[in-house]
């Protein structure tokens, strides 16, 4: 009895074709996937860990950039303040004394001199120093406030050399104050003289 393929139901053809496709898929793809599955899973985990590492590095880079920007801003402010001239510092100190109600009995400024150590700015401006003598009569607390202002808050760069507080006979909290200090500043009125770099020999 001959088998007439034309009389076979359509679902038989579909079943046979599907079976053949499944066999071919298993031979060439499925078995390879199963055999390589552990390695692929491990590679996936490694990639996830690597991405997390990169994300952390990028986050750290942004933090570093923000910190650099902050430090740069602070440096620019402090660097600008270093170029306060003698007249500006003098007026600033006078205004501070006046605002605190301190009556100055002596406020003398010596002639500026070039820094003995020969220090200069990166642009070539020389550092100058000037001795300042300040005297007034007031309370101990106000004296301490002025010293704190000079050393911490003022725009000028001061060094307090000596402080003498002589209490009054009638009021121990009040007395005669004598302060000797030195102001350091860059003289920007002079021509810029950039420091020369030593020549390097070609090897």
C-alpha positions as CSV (number, residue, x, y, z in Angstrom):
1,X,0.0,0.0,0.0
2,X,1.5,3.3,-1.1
3,X,1.5,6.2,1.2
4,X,-0.1,9.3,-0.4
5,X,1.6,12.3,1.2
6,X,-0.9,14.6,-0.3
7,X,-3.6,13.0,1.8
8,X,-1.8,13.6,5.1
9,X,-3.4,16.2,7.3
10,X,-1.7,19.6,7.4
11,X,-0.9,19.4,11.1
12,X,1.3,16.4,10.4
13,X,3.5,18.6,8.1
14,X,3.6,21.3,10.7
15,X,4.6,18.8,13.4
16,X,7.3,17.3,11.3
17,X,8.7,20.7,10.3
18,X,8.6,21.9,13.9
19,X,10.3,18.8,15.1
20,X,13.1,19.2,12.5
21,X,13.6,22.9,13.5
22,X,13.8,21.9,17.1
23,X,16.4,19.2,16.4
24,X,18.5,21.6,14.3
25,X,18.2,24.3,17.0
26,X,19.2,21.9,19.7
27,X,22.2,20.6,17.7
28,X,23.6,23.9,16.7
29,X,22.3,26.4,19.3
30,X,20.6,24.9,22.3
31,X,23.3,22.5,23.4
32,X,25.9,25.2,23.0
33,X,23.9,27.6,25.1
34,X,23.5,25.1,27.9
35,X,27.2,24.2,27.9
36,X,28.2,27.8,27.9
37,X,25.5,29.0,30.3
38,X,27.8,29.1,33.5
39,X,30.5,31.0,31.6
40,X,27.9,33.5,30.2
41,X,26.4,34.0,33.7
42,X,29.8,34.6,35.2
43,X,30.7,37.1,32.4
44,X,27.4,38.9,33.0
45,X,28.2,39.2,36.7
46,X,31.7,40.4,35.9
47,X,30.2,43.1,33.5
48,X,27.7,44.2,36.2
49,X,30.5,44.5,38.7
50,X,32.7,46.4,36.2
51,X,29.8,48.9,35.4
52,X,29.3,49.4,39.1
53,X,33.1,50.1,39.4
54,X,32.9,52.7,36.6
55,X,29.8,54.3,38.1
56,X,31.7,54.7,41.4
57,X,34.7,56.1,39.6
58,X,32.6,58.6,37.8
59,X,31.0,59.6,41.0
60,X,34.3,60.0,42.7
61,X,35.6,62.1,39.7
62,X,32.7,64.5,40.1
63,X,33.3,64.8,43.8
64,X,37.0,65.6,43.1
65,X,36.1,68.1,40.4
66,X,33.7,69.8,42.8
67,X,36.4,69.9,45.5
68,X,38.9,71.3,43.1
69,X,36.5,74.0,42.0
70,X,35.8,74.9,45.7
71,X,39.5,75.0,46.5
72,X,40.2,77.1,43.4
73,X,37.5,79.6,44.4
74,X,38.9,79.8,48.0
75,X,42.4,80.3,46.6
76,X,41.3,83.1,44.2
77,X,39.6,85.0,47.1
78,X,42.7,84.6,49.4
79,X,45.0,85.5,46.5
80,X,43.0,88.6,45.7
81,X,43.1,89.7,49.3
82,X,46.9,89.5,49.4
83,X,47.0,92.4,46.9
84,X,45.4,94.8,49.4
85,X,47.5,98.0,49.4
86,X,48.7,99.9,52.4
87,X,46.1,102.7,52.1
88,X,43.2,100.2,52.0
89,X,44.5,98.4,55.0
90,X,45.0,101.6,56.9
91,X,41.4,102.8,56.2
92,X,40.0,99.4,57.0
93,X,41.7,99.4,60.5
94,X,40.7,103.0,61.2
95,X,37.0,102.2,60.4
96,X,37.0,99.1,62.5
97,X,38.4,101.0,65.5
98,X,35.8,103.8,65.0
99,X,32.9,101.4,64.7
100,X,33.9,99.9,68.1
101,X,34.0,103.3,69.7
102,X,37.7,103.1,70.4
103,X,39.5,106.5,70.7
104,X,43.0,106.1,69.3
105,X,45.7,108.1,71.0
106,X,48.4,107.1,68.6
107,X,48.4,105.5,65.2
108,X,51.7,105.7,63.4
109,X,52.8,103.9,60.2
110,X,56.5,103.6,59.4
111,X,58.0,103.8,55.9
112,X,57.4,100.6,53.9
113,X,60.5,98.5,53.2
114,X,61.1,95.5,50.9
115,X,60.7,92.2,52.6
116,X,64.1,91.0,53.9
117,X,63.6,87.5,52.6
118,X,63.1,88.8,49.1
119,X,59.7,87.2,48.6
120,X,57.7,88.0,45.4
121,X,54.4,86.9,43.9
122,X,54.1,84.6,40.9
123,X,53.6,87.8,38.8
124,X,56.8,89.3,40.1
125,X,55.4,91.8,42.7
126,X,57.7,92.3,45.6
127,X,56.5,91.8,49.2
128,X,56.7,94.9,51.4
129,X,56.5,95.2,55.1
130,X,55.5,98.2,57.2
131,X,55.6,98.6,61.0
132,X,52.5,99.9,62.7
133,X,52.2,101.3,66.2
134,X,48.7,101.5,67.7
135,X,47.7,103.0,71.1
136,X,44.4,103.6,72.7
137,X,42.6,103.5,76.1
138,X,39.8,101.1,76.5
139,X,38.6,97.8,78.0
140,X,40.4,94.5,78.0
141,X,37.6,92.8,76.1
142,X,37.7,95.4,73.3
143,X,41.5,95.0,73.1
144,X,41.1,91.2,72.6
145,X,38.4,91.9,69.9
146,X,40.7,94.1,68.0
147,X,43.5,91.6,68.1
148,X,41.2,88.9,66.9
149,X,40.0,91.1,64.1
150,X,43.5,92.0,63.0
151,X,44.7,88.4,63.0
152,X,41.6,86.7,61.6
153,X,39.1,89.0,59.9
154,X,41.0,91.8,58.3
155,X,41.9,91.6,54.6
156,X,45.4,92.6,55.3
157,X,48.1,90.2,56.4
158,X,49.3,91.3,59.8
159,X,51.7,89.9,62.4
160,X,51.2,91.1,65.9
161,X,54.6,91.6,67.4
162,X,53.7,92.8,70.9
163,X,50.8,93.9,73.1
164,X,51.0,95.8,76.3
165,X,47.9,96.3,78.5
166,X,48.3,98.6,81.5
167,X,45.2,98.5,83.7
168,X,43.8,101.7,85.1
169,X,44.1,102.2,88.9
170,X,40.4,102.9,89.1
171,X,39.1,100.2,86.7
172,X,41.1,97.0,86.3
173,X,39.2,96.0,83.2
174,X,40.2,99.2,81.4
175,X,43.6,100.5,80.6
176,X,46.2,101.9,78.2
177,X,46.9,99.6,75.3
178,X,50.0,99.6,73.0
179,X,50.2,97.3,70.0
180,X,53.1,96.8,67.7
181,X,52.4,94.9,64.5
182,X,53.7,94.4,61.0
183,X,51.7,94.5,57.8
184,X,52.8,92.4,54.8
185,X,51.5,93.3,51.3
186,X,52.4,93.3,47.6
187,X,53.4,96.6,46.0
188,X,51.4,96.5,42.8
189,X,52.4,100.1,41.9
190,X,55.9,99.0,40.8
191,X,56.6,97.4,37.4
192,X,56.2,93.7,37.2
193,X,59.5,91.8,37.2
194,X,58.8,88.2,36.6
195,X,61.5,85.8,38.0
196,X,63.7,84.3,35.4
197,X,63.7,80.6,35.0
198,X,67.1,78.8,34.9
199,X,68.0,77.6,31.5
200,X,67.9,73.8,31.0
201,X,70.4,71.9,29.0
202,X,69.4,69.6,26.2
203,X,70.5,66.1,26.9
